[in-house]
């Protein structure tokens, strides 16, 4: 174990909690090598799990963005309904 690997940083803990596989691959291969695998080119069969992981996280991110927009739409709808109710009460 190298001296710089003796301690685990808060960033590494966060990476591990987000995705243990990502943390493992970064520790094993290094971030530069992992980022080079993201480039669209022919990959070895041994990295098919890595490709699956990238696809999973891209889908997960898209789902999170969709949920965020749905949340904003619901909040906006509730505010609009409350404003309409308030205006109707004032006009009575």
C-alpha positions as CSV (number, residue, x, y, z in Angstrom):
1,X,0.0,0.0,0.0
2,X,1.4,3.4,-1.0
3,X,1.7,6.1,1.6
4,X,-1.0,8.2,-0.2
5,X,-3.3,5.2,-0.1
6,X,-3.0,4.9,3.6
7,X,-6.0,7.2,4.3
8,X,-9.4,7.3,2.6
9,X,-10.6,10.8,1.9
10,X,-14.2,12.0,2.2
11,X,-14.4,12.2,-1.6
12,X,-13.5,8.5,-1.8
13,X,-16.1,7.6,0.8
14,X,-18.7,9.5,-1.2
15,X,-17.6,7.7,-4.4
16,X,-17.9,4.4,-2.6
17,X,-21.4,5.2,-1.3
18,X,-22.5,6.3,-4.8
19,X,-21.1,3.3,-6.6
20,X,-18.7,0.7,-5.0
21,X,-17.7,-0.6,-8.4
22,X,-16.7,2.9,-9.6
23,X,-14.6,3.4,-6.5
24,X,-12.9,0.0,-7.0
25,X,-12.1,0.6,-10.7
26,X,-10.7,4.0,-10.0
27,X,-8.5,2.6,-7.2
28,X,-7.4,-0.4,-9.4
29,X,-6.9,1.3,-12.8
30,X,-6.7,5.1,-12.0
31,X,-9.0,7.9,-13.1
32,X,-7.1,8.7,-16.3
33,X,-7.4,5.1,-17.6
34,X,-11.1,5.0,-16.6
35,X,-11.8,8.2,-18.4
36,X,-10.0,7.0,-21.5
37,X,-12.4,4.0,-21.6
38,X,-15.3,6.5,-22.0
39,X,-14.1,7.4,-25.5
40,X,-16.2,5.7,-28.2
41,X,-13.9,3.0,-29.6
42,X,-13.8,-0.8,-29.8
43,X,-13.4,-2.2,-26.3
44,X,-12.2,-5.5,-25.0
45,X,-14.7,-8.0,-23.8
46,X,-13.2,-7.8,-20.3
47,X,-14.6,-4.2,-20.0
48,X,-18.1,-5.1,-21.0
49,X,-19.1,-4.7,-17.3
50,X,-17.5,-1.2,-17.3
51,X,-19.6,-0.3,-20.4
52,X,-22.7,-1.7,-18.6
53,X,-21.9,0.5,-15.6
54,X,-21.6,3.6,-17.7
55,X,-24.9,2.9,-19.4
56,X,-26.5,2.3,-16.0
57,X,-25.2,5.5,-14.6
58,X,-26.3,7.5,-17.7
59,X,-29.8,6.0,-17.4
60,X,-29.8,6.7,-13.6
61,X,-28.8,10.3,-14.2
62,X,-31.5,10.8,-16.9
63,X,-34.1,9.3,-14.5
64,X,-33.0,11.7,-11.7
65,X,-33.4,14.7,-14.1
66,X,-36.9,13.5,-15.1
67,X,-37.8,13.1,-11.4
68,X,-36.5,16.6,-10.7
69,X,-38.7,18.1,-13.5
70,X,-41.7,16.2,-12.3
71,X,-41.2,17.5,-8.8
72,X,-41.0,21.1,-10.1
73,X,-44.1,20.5,-12.2
74,X,-46.0,19.2,-9.2
75,X,-44.9,22.2,-7.0
76,X,-45.8,24.6,-9.8
77,X,-49.2,22.9,-10.2
78,X,-49.9,23.1,-6.4
79,X,-48.9,26.8,-6.3
80,X,-51.2,27.5,-9.3
81,X,-54.1,25.8,-7.7
82,X,-53.6,27.6,-4.4
83,X,-53.4,30.9,-6.3
84,X,-56.6,30.1,-8.1
85,X,-58.4,29.3,-4.9
86,X,-57.1,32.4,-3.2
87,X,-58.3,34.6,-6.2
88,X,-61.7,32.9,-6.2
89,X,-62.1,33.6,-2.4
90,X,-61.1,37.3,-2.9
91,X,-63.6,37.7,-5.8
92,X,-66.6,36.3,-3.8
